[in-house]
Amino acid sequence: MSTELGRIEKPAAEQFTTERKIYLVPLVFSPPQPTKDYAEIYERYWTGVREQLLKLEARIGAVARVYHESVGLAGEDGLNAVEEINEKSGSLTRGKVESGATFEAMEDPELVSESFDWQRCLMIGLESRTAAEKVTGFYTEVTRRRYEVMAKKIDETLKPEEAGLLFISGDHRIQFPSDMKVFFVAPPALDEIHRWLRDQRSGAAAPPPEQPAQE
C-alpha cells in the first residue's frame, strides 16, 4: 500500500529506515507549447516533487537507486534516455545520480516497443470490432508483462534498507514485493493537473502527449 508523504508522522517515519522503500513519483508531461496556465501548474508540480523528495530523504533515507518507466538501459545510457523522455524527471534523476545513486534499467526494451506499437494502433482507431478487440487484448497482455518485469527488476536490484526513486505513470499496475514500503509523492499541483486535463477533455481539446517509447 502506498503512503502519501504528508501523512507520515515523524515517529512513524523512523521505523522505515531499516526497510526497502520506493519513493513513487507520478510522471507528468507537458506539450511542446503548453498554455500559460498549464505551464504554471506543471512547474509547481515538479518543484513540489523536488521538495517532497528532499523531505523523504532527510527523514527516511537517501535515494540509492533510480528507476524510470520506458527505460531499459542502465547507467549513463539510461540517464540520457530519461532526459529525452522528460526534462524534469531527467533533471531530478541526474541530480540523484550525481549525489551517489545508481540508475537501474527496469524495462525490457522489446516489450516497451511492442506496447507502444499496440497503443498507436488503438489511438488511430480501427473500423473492425474484431480487430479492435484483438489489438486491445494484445496491448493488455504486453502491459501486464511489462509490469511483471518492472516489479522483478526493482526486487532484484533494491537492496535491504535502500530507498529507490521510481518515475512511473500514475495509473500503473505494478505489484510491489510485500517487504517493500511505497511512498506516493503527491504535491498539491497534481490534483490541479488532473482537473486541468479533465477540463480539456470535456472541451474536446488535446491533452499533453503520452510519453514516447524508447527503442
Buried (B, 14 or more C-beta within 10 A) or exposed (E): EEBEBEEBEEEEBEEBEEBBBBBBBBBBBBEEEBEEEBEEBBBBBBEBBBEBBEBBBEBBBBBBBBBBBBBBBBEEEBBBBBBEBBEBBBBBBBBBBEEEBBBBBBBBBEBBBBBBBBBEBEEEEBEEEEEBEBBBEBBEEBBEBBBBBBBEBBEEBBEEEBBBBBBBBBEBEBEBEEEBBBBBBBBEBBEBBEEBBEEBEEEEEEBBEEBEBBE
